[in-house]
Amino acid sequence: MSAAIALGDDALILSHRLGEWAGHAPVLEEEVALANIALDLLGQARVLLSLAGDEDELAYLREERAFRNLQLVEQPNGDFAHTIARQLYFSVYQHLLYERLAAGDGEFAGLAAKAVKEVAYHRDHAEQWVLRLGDGTEESHGRTQRALDALWRFTGEMFQPLEGLGAAASGPASVPGAPPAHGHTPSPDIDYDELRSSWLSAVTDVVERATLALPTGPQSGGWAAGAGRQGLHTEPFGRMLAEMQHLHRSHPGASW
């Protein structure tokens, strides 16, 4: 599996999910903020997918099993607290990962150096909202805690090693419809244990300051690895993908 495909799919799918808030955000300021985050992610997705092939074909013509995004990012928006909890989990992971990629000189270094500035805002936006919701009313506190609990089982998949994000990797795996890669420069080794430890420390700090708690004990279900990276997705993904691809598939070859 190509790291470009996996990271590109993460950004593409989460961008679409956030775009679903258009016209439905709780306040005008959030309408703009969520749309801007979605556009940042879409820009990242375009660059990443173009490293593996034709970005439009990869976005709109692949079947569900060919997508390699994390199951976390495909989860429905739910209420605003649910969206913010999803943003906290993912944006902290993405920010930490891109910081490490930007520090190297591999094929993702340039993208990561630019994107890390965007993702720093995504992370701060999520953290500030978790603090406001968790330490707000009894209703906002309860909704945010339920969201953190519900999404927790999808977080373990973020720390599965990705091919192409290590000096030992020979290059991206082939993807249907993608040309062979040439001149691939390996990215620096990613220490996934250290990445997970840093992520857990950062998320725990925010959650505790918000008077909330991360799931613990057998009832939390543990950190299930998930299988989105292997092309196995949750039920809501199929409906979302059909909506995302409908126009392109209905008018093949059309240009604007």
Secondary structure as GFF3:
##gff-version 3
##sequence-region A 1 256
A	DSSP	alpha_helix	3	19	.	.	.	ID=ss1
A	DSSP	alpha_helix	28	50	.	.	.	ID=ss2
A	DSSP	alpha_helix	55	60	.	.	.	ID=ss3
A	DSSP	three_ten_helix	64	66	.	.	.	ID=ss4
A	DSSP	alpha_helix	71	74	.	.	.	ID=ss5
A	DSSP	alpha_helix	80	102	.	.	.	ID=ss6
A	DSSP	alpha_helix	109	134	.	.	.	ID=ss7
A	DSSP	alpha_helix	138	151	.	.	.	ID=ss8
A	DSSP	three_ten_helix	152	154	.	.	.	ID=ss9
A	DSSP	three_ten_helix	156	159	.	.	.	ID=ss10
A	DSSP	alpha_helix	192	209	.	.	.	ID=ss11
A	DSSP	three_ten_helix	218	220	.	.	.	ID=ss12
A	DSSP	three_ten_helix	228	230	.	.	.	ID=ss13
A	DSSP	alpha_helix	235	250	.	.	.	ID=ss14
###
